[in-house]
């Protein structure tokens, strides 16, 4: 029987085991079946961006952690597994049949989408047949043959002729050559094959656009501020895709009831605060802060003092905040 195609190699299983979570618990929290989670971890089931973000939240990991890199231990396992499956499928004749079908399709001038439609198949199923990663059932042979103007018998004869002539060797070799590296976010040309690479890269980019990093959390008196993407949250729709946006969780009590106890403050690092704005006031230069540096911050109303200098003002207790960086707050969202 043909093996399932690995379309999304990932680190989900390793991350889950690292946090001591059972697969059943991940399935329960993600509102997915145990079978679905198993297939996701094996890489043979696609994820949509909502599911990907949800799994990141459940496992407490960064989006980039999900995608395997060439330096990861699991990378060799993925490559070995893909090579094994390609060899197994070629030995069973599926690789030859698929390569022959592709050659016939290319000669006919049809796209994969057109061929799939004419054969009454989904694009995914037809693609898997062409790359030899899915067996073909008896009731599928006739529609495939008819779509190219053959009978079932003459289709097999034509593929056998192509194979004996050596015309399929180049195509079969191309499939093997696709197994060169592993999926790396942001690099659509590096992956187990072009199909899965583009899928993974698009999934990563799409999901990343919907996330913003949380740079600040409440401390004893101030906000502990750190430019790290370790904690990410879903951005409000109006802020999606803006790379300069970050979030902080305010020390609400210091604002005299101005803000609810549980909320997220979204600030734009590209917009300096002006007189009358509410701002994130940081006691360090934002641009010089590294991912490991920690600063102190406050949420304050911005006012001009007698000399025209901008200062922050908070209410509990009444206090002025002198800051090296003030970013305008563009949105406040209840947690």
N, C-alpha and C positions, 0 to 999 in steps of 0.2 A: 504493500500500500504506500502511496506517496506521502512524504512527510509534509507537515504544514510549513508554509513559508514564514521565515522570521522577518517581520516587517518593522519592528521597533525594539532593537536591542537596548536594554536599560539596566539600571542598578537597583531597581525597586526591591528585589528580593534581598540583596545584601544590606540595604538600608533598613528594611523591615527587621531582619535578623539582628542588626546592630543595635536597634532600640528595644529588642526583646519582645517584639509583637508577633503573635501567631497570625497565619494567613486568614484564619476564620475571623479574627478581630478586625483585620484590615477590611475584609469583605463586608463585615457588619457596619463599620463606620462609614465606608464608602458607598453603602447601599448597592452593592454589587453581589452577584452570586459567587460562591467559592470557585466555581469553574471559570468564571470570567476573570477573577483575580489571578488564578493559576496561569491562564493564557496570557494575561498582561505581563506577568513576571517572566514568562518564557519568551515574550516578544512576538507571539503569533496573533495577538489581537490588538487592534488599533485603540488608541485613546483619543477622546476629544479634549479640547483645552480645559473644559470645565472639570472633567475627571482628573486630568493631570494636576491642576491647581489644588483640587480637593485632596488628592493623595499626598502632595507636598505638605499641605496643612496637617493632615493626619500624622504623617511621619516626622514632622518638624524639620524638614530639610529644605534646602534651596532648590530652585528649579533646575539649575545647572548640574546639581548632584545626580539627578535622575539619568542624565545622558552619559553613556560610557565613553571613555577616552582611551587612546592607545596605551596610556600608562597604567590603566586599571588592570587588576589581576584577571577580571572577568573577560577582558578583551580577547585573550587567546582562546578562552573557552568558546566564545561566540564564533570566532573564525574556524576553529576545529569542527564545531557542530555544523556550520554551513558547508564546509568542505565535505564532511561525511555525508550530509544529505544530498549534495550534488552528485557524489559518487554513487550512492545507493540508488538514486533516481535514474542516473544514466545507465546503470547496470540493469535496471528493470525495463529499459526501453523508452521510458517517458521522456528522457532528454532528447533522444533521437526523434520521437514523434513530435515533440514540441518544436524542435528546431526545423523539422520538415514543414510543419504547419506555418511557422513564421516565414520560411522561404517562399512558400506558396502564396501567403498573404502579401508579401512584399512585391512579388511578381504581378499580383492582381491590382496593385496600386491602392489597396484598402488600408485605412488606418486601423489600429487596434479597436477603437471604439466602433467603427463601422463593421468590422468582422464579428465583434461580440454581439452587436445588435442583429446582424443577419443570421447568426447561429442561435439566437434566442437565449443568450447568456449574459450574465452581468460582466462588466469590464474586469472586475477583480478575478472572477473564475477563469475567464478567457486568458487573462495575463498569466495566471498560474499554470495553465495548460501549456502555453507557449514556452515558458521557462522550465518546464518539466517538474513542477513542484506540486502537481495535482494529477491524480489518475483520471482517466476518461472513462465514463460509464457507457454501457452498450447503447442506451437510448440517446446518448449525446453524439455518437459517431455520425449518424445519418444527417442530422441538421448541420454539423460541421462540414461534412463533405458537400452537401447540397449548396451551402452558402458560397462555395467556390466552383460550383458546376461539376462536381464529381459525384460518383456513387461511393458508398463506403469502401467497396472493393478497390475501385480505381484510385481512391485517395491513398490507401495503404500501398498500392503498387507504385504510385508516384513518389511517396516518401521513401520507399525502399530503393527506388532508382536514384534519387538524390543522395541517399546515404552511400550507396555503392560507388557513386561517381566521386565521392569526396567533397561534394559541395556543402555538406553540413558541418564539416570539421571546424571551419572558421567560426561559425556561429556557436558551436558547442564550446570552443575554446574561449570565446568572448564571455560566456556565462561564467566560466571558471575564473577568468581574470577579474571579475567584479569583486571577488573576495580578496581585497587588498588591505583594507583598514577597517576601522570601526566608526560608528556615528559620532561626530563631534559637533555640538551645537554651533550654529553660525557658519558652518562650512558645508554647503550643500553638495560639494563634489567629493567629499570624503565619506565613505560609508560602505555598508555591505553590498549595496548596489544603488544605482541611481534612483530607483523607485522608492526604496526605503529611506535613502538619504534626504531626498526632497521632502518626503512626508515628515520625517523627524525634525528637520531644520525649520520647516514651516510651522510645525506644532510648537517648537520652542519659541520661535519669534512671535507667534500669535499669542501664546500664553504670557510671554515676558512683557508684551505691551500692556497687558491688563494688570500688571503688578507694580507696586511701588515699595521701596524699602522703608522700614521703620527705623529712623535714626535716633529717636529719643524715647526714653521711658522714665516715669517718675522716680526720683530719688527721695532722700529725706526731706530736703527743702527745695531743691532745684530739679531740673530734668537732666538725667545722664544722657549725654549726646555722643553718638559714635557713628561714623559713616561706614556702616557695614550692611551688606545685603543678606545677612544671615536670617533676618526676619522680614518676610514680605507679606503684604496684604493686597487684596483686590482693589484696584483703583476705581473711584467713581467714574461712570461712563464719560463725563465731560472732561476728565483728566487723562483718559487712556492715551498711551503713546507719547506722552510728554516726559522725556528723560530727565528733566530738571526737577520733577516733582518728588518730594519725600514726605513722610508722615512722622508725627511725634504724638505720644500720648501725654497730655498735659497734667500738671499738678493742679487739678481743678480747685482745690481748697484755697490755694494762694490767689485765686482770681476772684474771690469774694462772691462766688455763686454765678459768675458771668457765664461759665460753661458747665454743662452737665458732668457728672462724676465719671461716666464712661463714654469717651468719644475719641475720635482721631482728628488731629489737626493736619491739614495738608498745606505745605508751603512750597513756593516755587523758588529754587535757588538762582534762577535767572532774573528775578524781580526784586531789587532792593526795596525795602520798606520806605514809605514816605510819611509825612506828618498826617495823622488821622488813621493810619492803617493799624490793624492788629498784626503782630509779627512774632516770629521765632527769633529771639535775641540770644546770640551765642557769644561766649566770652573768648572766642578764638577766631582766627581768620579761617573761614570755611574752606577756601581753596588749598590751604596748607595742611589741613587735617588728613592724616592717613587712615587706613582701615583699622589700624590698631590704636590710634590715638583717641583719648576720651576728653571731652570738654563739658562745660556746664552751660545750660540754657534755661530760658524762661519764656513763657508766653506773656506778652505785654502789649499795651496800647502805646503807640509811638506819638511822642509830642516833641515840639521844638522848645528848648529852654531859652532863657533870656538872651543868650548869645547866638541863638539860631542853630545850636547843635541838637541833633536828634537823640532822644533818650527814651527808654522804655519806662512804662509805669504800671506797677501791679498794686493790688489792693489789700492783700492780707499777709503781713501788715503793709501799710502804705509805704511804698519803696520805689526808688528810681533805679533803673537798670542801665548801666553803661555797658555797651556791647561792641565788639569788634565787627560783628556781622549781624545784620537784621534782614531777614527774608520775609516778604509779604505772605500772609496767610490767605489762601485763595478758596479754601473750603473747610467746613467743619461737619463731620459726619458722626452720628451716634453709633457706638460700637454694637 
